Amino acid sequence: MADSKDDTARGGPDGLRQAALDYHRLPKPGKLEIRATKPLANGRDLSRAYSPGVAEACLEIKADPDTARDYTSRGNLVAVVTNGSAVLGLGNIGALASKPVMEGKAVLFKKFANIDCFDIELEEKDPEKLAEIVCALEPTFGAINLEDIKAPDCFIVEKICRERMNIPVFHDDQHGTAIVVGAAASNALRVAKKSFADIKVVSTGGGAAGIACLDMLLKLGVRRENVYLCDLAGLVHEGREADMTPQKAAYAQPGGPRSLDDVIDGADLFLGLSGPGVLKPEMVGRMAERPIIFALANPTPEIMPDLAREVQPGAIIATGRSDFPNQVNNVLCFPFIFRGALDVGATTINDEMKIACIEGIAALARATTSAEAAAAYSGEQLSFGADYLIPKPFDPRLMGVVASAVAKAAMETGVAARPIADMEAYKRRLDSSVFKSALLMRPVFDAARSAERRIVFAEGEDERVLRAAHAIIEETTDTPILIGRPEVIETRCERAGLTIRPGIDFEIVNPENDPRYRDYWGTYHEIMARKGVTPDLAKAIMRTNTTAIGAVMVQREEADSLICGTFGQYLWHLNYIEQVLGTQALRPVGALSLMILEDGPLFVADTQVHAEPSPEQIAETVEGCARHIRRFGIDPQIALCSHSQFGNLDISSGRRMRAALEILDAQPRDFAYEGEMHVDAALDPALRARNLPGARLSGAANCLVFANTDAASGVRNILKMKGAGLEVGPVLMGMGNRAHIVTPSITARGLLNMSAIAGTPVAHYG
């Protein structure tokens, strides 16, 4: 269903109209462009991409058509095809005018499932001729998404295409809507404590979506005799001739003409795919107790939710709008059902795959809400119940859960031409394509599972920490300990829809009232007694400074590692960590940030600790970087970066980098490093070779070490904000994994990643 908001929420209809037009026109017209996936920079590339090299790929495909998936984009390419005869709520606006909608659909495919998509608008009204054209597209595409074709033509087009084509053909207006309605209905019945087999269904709208939804409800267990379909001509009944189609006739009830008002009594589920105001409040009052009302007309539903609840306060309501709970939005379905179908080379999308999609979507809504979805829908209550029947489109777990369920169903029903041998590995790959850090973090998580460590979070009341703690409990062997007030933590867990509770699922340290308070301030005073800290000051710090409390817990071996820094300044936290945990052997060496970029990982140091490090500190930072980079299964290639390049400038950063290089060269090292150099020389081997042939790095550097934190932190933030880089870290090097300080911009998943780093025994990385 379309995503609409009340005009008043966006400055009125004129403001919305102009904003939408500007969005489509600027900075360049349209919402799509084509990008090459291979370099085309020289004659060699040209000879491979086109003549003569392209002939080799052509001959391979001629010999074995299945290899088209290996040598072309076909295996990940979908066509969105329409003739513009039934576009959203706009009606028959024609093929050309429908193009913005089809481009939008293609954007959703790419955004949510990383599927490439071409929109194809065809000026053809005859359904059989339209089907002929679509069938002729089979060599180009891996699947076809039919869109916005009026009923009953859409049934004809889909039937012909499904019979003749050996790739998935899916009419989203029918089946996408039916799948999301099926998922919402499954969970609504669970909330209402009713079953498909027992409910009475009254539906308005005999178009493609309405018929498909009813067909799906029957597959889920609704009894055919309990379905009452109404349209503009009233109830679909036996013997009716006006405005009938074979699809409507399948739902004809015995008896003569009746209206919606005549058949609504006792209805458990109203399914509206018709128009505004069709369902009146007095009709809702005559429905069954705790009725389920799916008023899906856009932009104005069959009844507004507030009017329905005036007469039935317990009504469970879904609409097609994003400004009410339970938006029935096809984006929950179509990207992921195509993802699963393409990945197993499915020849069709069958009922079993659709039902697997329904079950996956419904189950995800019943699970704890993801941190990413909570962030995208800030302020909304996202815990399973009457107002949260289906997950939000920006829940990143949809890819792994739904696509893998669809792929599995395709394999089990024999329509998968390329079955997947390891479904768990496949799901991990799907998750890693959404969670950019997943693939790189896997060695760290694997190492962390070798021990059960206790990780104390200083800012235990922060929602990001609570979500990270929930994930730690579900996904790792570590034990989270949260510092904070129990009543605040419990309230925020409930508000966030988290099932974990303090004192049951995790330990809490309450700064306001904890039996260990005397021991904690005594330990802190013992450490700091000769550094100007009086007993009274030690008591005050142990009541108010959660970072110091966490550090004391680690020092007392009541926790193995501390994570802090979700608010406040890095060096403020570092001060207390050094006070309590610093020793001659354990001292902060530097902060290392892993930036996950589109073309791979890049490590940056020192982003936080030493403002102007000495040569000795730079050398220690380089050693620490090499040690920690290996934790990610990566071979270190470290560049010492400066405005000076290989001795050409007599400036402070150059002198310190050259001195650090001498320190590193004084002993054999088991990792590659080179300096001092510009960042572009570090990342471009050809450029570096022109300046210093035979330099010790192999290929592009994967770690940049800077001579001051201004440069390192600046590069880190530029990569994050302008390069779409995802940060893991910063990792505090030199403290034996006993403490890590994050930054206030960290996400819940970032905290989970840091907990894995903190949860790795020191023996795994030296």
C-alpha positions, -999 to 999 in steps of 0.1 A, spaced: 0 0 0 12 36 -6 30 55 21 9 86 28 9 112 56 -16 138 66 -8 170 46 -10 191 77 20 172 91 42 185 63 31 221 60 0 217 39 -7 202 5 12 230 -14 44 224 7 41 187 3 37 190 -35 67 212 -39 89 191 -16 79 160 -36 86 177 -69 120 190 -57 129 155 -45 123 140 -79 139 169 -99 170 178 -78 200 175 -78 194 155 -110 161 143 -125 147 110 -114 156 85 -87 178 61 -106 211 59 -124 233 31 -138 268 25 -124 295 2 -137 306 -26 -115 341 -30 -131 368 -5 -138 370 10 -173 401 31 -171 424 20 -199 427 -1 -231 432 -33 -212 399 -28 -193 381 -19 -226 394 -50 -243 380 -72 -215 347 -53 -211 339 -52 -248 356 -65 -279 374 -89 -280 371 -101 -244 333 -99 -242 331 -127 -267 344 -152 -242 315 -146 -218 291 -148 -247 304 -182 -258 302 -195 -222 266 -185 -219 258 -200 -253 273 -233 -242 256 -232 -208 227 -207 -204 229 -211 -166 262 -193 -166 245 -160 -175 242 -157 -137 280 -158 -134 289 -135 -163 261 -110 -163 239 -91 -139 208 -112 -148 208 -132 -116 202 -101 -95 181 -81 -120 144 -76 -117 120 -57 -141 92 -37 -127 66 -37 -155 34 -17 -158 11 -2 -184 0 25 -160 -36 14 -159 -41 14 -121 -15 35 -105 -18 38 -67 -49 59 -60 -44 78 -93 -61 53 -116 -54 49 -153 -29 77 -158 -9 59 -185 25 44 -189 46 76 -190 29 92 -160 35 60 -140 73 62 -144 80 80 -111 62 53 -92 81 25 -110 114 43 -104 104 44 -67 97 7 -67 132 1 -82 148 22 -55 131 1 -28 144 -31 -44 179 -17 -42 176 -1 -8 160 -30 11 174 -61 -7 203 -49 -29 185 -61 -60 192 -42 -92 160 -32 -110 149 -16 -143 115 1 -145 97 -7 -178 66 13 -187 47 -1 -217 21 17 -237 -1 -14 -242 -36 -18 -229 -44 -53 -244 -36 -78 -217 -26 -106 -240 -3 -83 -260 12 -69 -228 19 -104 -216 36 -112 -250 60 -82 -245 68 -92 -209 75 -128 -219 99 -116 -245 120 -99 -217 130 -133 -201 166 -133 -215 173 -100 -198 159 -105 -163 160 -129 -134 125 -121 -123 95 -99 -132 75 -77 -109 42 -68 -125 28 -35 -111 -2 -12 -112 -21 -31 -140 -59 -29 -136 -81 -58 -128 -91 -81 -144 -63 -75 -170 -37 -82 -143 -50 -117 -138 -47 -124 -175 -12 -110 -178 1 -128 -148 -14 -161 -158 1 -160 -193 35 -150 -180 36 -176 -152 27 -203 -177 53 -193 -203 82 -180 -184 108 -200 -164 116 -172 -140 95 -158 -111 66 -136 -121 50 -117 -92 21 -92 -93 29 -72 -62 -4 -54 -60 -21 -88 -56 4 -110 -38 25 -85 -20 -6 -69 -4 -19 -104 4 13 -115 21 15 -84 44 -23 -86 51 -17 -123 59 11 -115 84 -9 -87 100 -40 -109 103 -21 -138 118 -8 -116 146 -41 -97 150 -59 -130 156 -32 -139 181 -38 -107 200 -76 -111 198 -73 -148 207 -92 -159 177 -84 -184 149 -87 -183 111 -110 -212 110 -136 -195 132 -138 -159 120 -163 -142 98 -146 -120 71 -163 -91 54 -144 -75 25 -149 -44 3 -132 -42 -30 -132 -69 -57 -100 -57 -74 -67 -76 -77 -55 -68 -42 -88 -76 -26 -92 -110 -43 -56 -120 -37 -60 -111 0 -91 -133 3 -74 -161 -16 -45 -160 9 -68 -159 39 -84 -191 27 -49 -207 24 -43 -196 60 -75 -214 72 -105 -191 67 -136 -210 56 -149 -200 22 -185 -199 35 -175 -173 61 -163 -148 35 -186 -119 24 -172 -99 -5 -189 -65 -13 -182 -40 -40 -200 -10 -54 -229 -32 -65 -233 -47 -31 -227 -83 -19 -213 -107 -44 -240 -133 -45 -250 -163 -66 -268 -152 -98 -255 -117 -98 -245 -105 -133 -236 -68 -128 -199 -60 -126 -188 -97 -121 -156 -114 -129 -146 -151 -125 -124 -140 -95 -154 -124 -78 -177 -152 -86 -155 -176 -66 -167 -158 -35 -204 -156 -43 -227 -162 -13 -261 -179 -16 -292 -157 -16 -301 -125 -32 -288 -89 -31 -275 -75 1 -254 -45 12 -223 -41 34 -247 -29 61 -266 -61 58 -237 -85 63 -214 -67 87 -231 -80 119 -208 -102 139 -179 -98 115 -145 -106 131 -124 -91 103 -132 -62 80 -109 -61 50 -111 -28 31 -94 -22 -2 -120 1 -17 -125 38 -8 -129 64 19 -157 63 44 -172 30 33 -173 15 68 -195 36 91 -191 38 129 -225 22 135 -214 -8 114 -183 -12 135 -205 -12 166 -223 -43 152 -191 -62 145 -179 -90 169 -161 -82 201 -125 -71 196 -130 -67 159 -100 -66 135 -104 -37 110 -80 -34 80 -90 -2 64 -64 0 36 -77 25 12 -53 54 5 -49 82 13 -82 81 32 -91 47 47 -126 31 48 -129 44 84 -105 66 104 -91 47 134 -104 72 160 -139 68 147 -137 30 149 -124 31 185 -152 54 196 -176 26 192 -152 -4 197 -124 7 220 -108 -28 217 -107 -28 179 -74 -39 163 -68 -16 134 -44 -14 104 -43 11 76 -22 18 45 -9 50 61 24 57 78 9 81 103 -11 54 121 1 21 137 2 -11 116 8 3 82 2 -25 56 32 -17 34 43 -40 6 79 -31 11 78 -56 40 75 -83 14 85 -78 -22 122 -70 -18 128 -101 3 106 -126 -15 125 -117 -47 158 -119 -28 152 -154 -17 138 -165 -51 167 -151 -70 193 -166 -47 181 -201 -52 173 -196 -89 136 -202 -83 116 -208 -115 84 -194 -99 70 -180 -67 46 -205 -53 21 -205 -24 45 -222 0 71 -194 -6 44 -167 0 33 -184 33 69 -187 44 71 -150 38 40 -144 59 53 -165 88 87 -148 87 72 -113 88 47 -122 115 74 -139 137 96 -109 134 69 -86 148 66 -108 178 103 -107 185 121 -78 202 123 -47 181 157 -41 165 177 -10 176 179 1 140 141 1 136 137 19 169 161 46 158 143 50 124 109 53 142 120 73 173 91 79 197 69 51 185 60 21 207 74 -9 189 65 -39 211 42 -66 199 5 -60 205 -26 -44 190 -6 -14 177 24 -34 165 12 -63 144 39 -62 117 75 -50 117 86 -17 103 101 -15 68 135 -3 82 139 -33 104 172 -47 90 164 -83 102 137 -86 74 163 -95 49 178 -125 68 145 -138 82 122 -134 52 146 -141 23 160 -172 40 125 -185 47 115 -180 11 146 -197 -2 141 -226 21 105 -230 9 115 -229 -27 140 -257 -21 115 -278 -2 89 -275 -30 114 -283 -58 113 -250 -77 149 -240 -68 173 -245 -97 203 -237 -75 196 -250 -40 217 -236 -11 237 -262 8 242 -243 40 211 -222 50 227 -209 82 257 -196 62 233 -181 37 214 -163 64 246 -149 78 255 -136 44 222 -119 41 226 -103 76 261 -92 67 248 -74 36 225 -54 59 247 -51 90 279 -38 73 301 -48 103 288 -84 105 313 -100 81 344 -82 95 333 -88 131 328 -126 127 364 -135 137 360 -113 168 327 -128 178 341 -163 172 370 -156 195 348 -141 221 327 -173 223 357 -191 237 352 -175 271 324 -162 292 333 -127 303 315 -102 324 312 -68 308 301 -38 328 284 -8 310 289 25 328 258 41 312 234 13 319 203 35 317 209 44 280 185 27 256 213 18 233 230 0 261 198 -18 270 194 -30 234 231 -40 233 226 -59 266 196 -77 252 216 -87 221 246 -99 242 223 -121 262 207 -136 231 237 -138 208 269 -143 229 282 -161 260 291 -129 278 272 -115 308 263 -78 308 264 -58 341 246 -24 340 253 5 362 221 25 368 189 29 388 168 -3 386 135 14 383 147 36 354 162 6 336 131 -15 340 109 13 328 131 19 297 132 -18 289 94 -19 289 91 12 268 116 -2 243 97 -35 241 127 -54 255 119 -86 274 150 -85 296 146 -74 332 172 -62 358 180 -87 385 167 -116 364 185 -114 331 214 -92 341 231 -78 371 227 -41 382 249 -18 402 227 9 417 249 40 424 222 53 448 219 22 469 242 -8 465 254 -31 493 289 -29 478 291 8 481 314 7 512 338 -17 495 339 4 463 346 38 478 372 21 500 390 6 470 389 39 451 402 58 482 430 32 486 441 37 450 438 75 451 446 84 488 480 99 479 467 117 448 446 142 467 414 121 471 398 122 506 374 96 519 345 121 514 355 127 478 359 90 472 324 85 486 310 112 463 327 98 432 313 63 439 278 78 441 279 98 410 307 87 386 296 55 368 328 52 348 348 52 380 324 26 395 329 4 365 367 7 366 366 -2 403 346 -33 395 371 -44 369 400 -37 394 382 -58 420 377 -86 394 340 -83 397 339 -76 360 364 -84 332 360 -53 310 343 -19 311 326 -1 283 318 36 288 315 68 268 280 69 253 280 105 266 307 128 278 342 135 265 366 107 258 396 120 278 373 126 308 365 89 309 401 80 301 413 99 332 393 76 356 403 45 337 439 54 340 435 63 377 420 29 386 433 4 361 466 19 349 498 2 359 533 1 346 523 -26 322 488 -13 314 486 22 300 467 38 271 487 35 239 461 49 215 426 46 201 420 26 169 389 30 148 378 6 121 360 23 93 340 0 71 338 16 37 321 5 4 354 -8 -9 366 -25 23 379 -18 58 403 10 68 418 14 103 426 49 116 448 57 147 453 75 171 419 91 171 416 100 208 444 95 233 476 114 225 471 149 210 508 152 198 523 117 203 561 113 208 580 90 185 579 63 212 541 67 215 537 65 177 558 33 175 537 18 203 505 28 185 517 11 153 525 -21 173 491 -20 189 474 -14 156 491 -45 141 480 -66 170 444 -55 169 440 -56 131 449 -93 132 419 -98 155 397 -92 125 416 -118 104 433 -90 84 470 -88 75 482 -53 87 496 -29 61 503 2 82 512 37 68 527 64 90 510 95 77 522 131 77 523 162 55 559 153 50 566 125 25 597 103 28 617 130 44 609 159 21 598 184 48 614 194 81 583 197 102 572 183 136 550 155 123 576 144 98 604 144 123 583 124 148 572 99 122 608 94 110 619 89 146 591 64 151 602 45 120 637 42 134 623 28 166 602 2 147 632 -6 124 654 -13 155 638 -47 160 624 -73 136 586 -69 131 561 -94 118 539 -69 100 543 -44 72 547 -7 78 561 23 60 564 60 63 563 89 65 539 96 36 508 114 24 474 96 27 470 94 -11 504 76 -14 494 52 14 462 43 -4 475 43 -40 504 18 -46 512 33 -80 515 68 -67 537 55 -38 559 36 -62 566 68 -81 578 85 -49 596 56 -33 601 25 -55 605 -6 -34 585 7 -4 577 -20 21 539 -20 19 522 -44 -4 492 -28 -21 471 -2 -5 476 5 32 447 -7 54 458 13 85 466 50 87 485 62 118 487 99 122 510 122 141 482 140 160 447 133 170 433 163 150 443 146 118 433 111 128 399 122 143 392 144 113 398 116 88 376 93 109 347 118 110 350 126 73 349 90 64 319 85 87 299 115 76 308 119 39 321 85 30 292 66 45 317 47 67 305 26 96 328 28 126 337 -1 149 354 13 179 373 31 190 394 3 205 414 15 235 449 -1 229 473 -8 257 448 -16 286 448 -53 281 411 -53 270 401 -42 305 383 -10 293 371 6 261 357 41 256 331 46 229 319 79 214 284 95 219 274 87 183 277 50 188 247 28 180 233 -2 198 249 -25 173 282 -6 177 280 -14 214 273 -50 206 305 -50 184 325 -34 212 312 -60 237 326 -87 214 359 -69 213 358 -65 251 347 -101 254 378 -116 237 404 -130 261 437 -112 258 454 -144 248 437 -142 214 455 -111 204 486 -107 225 
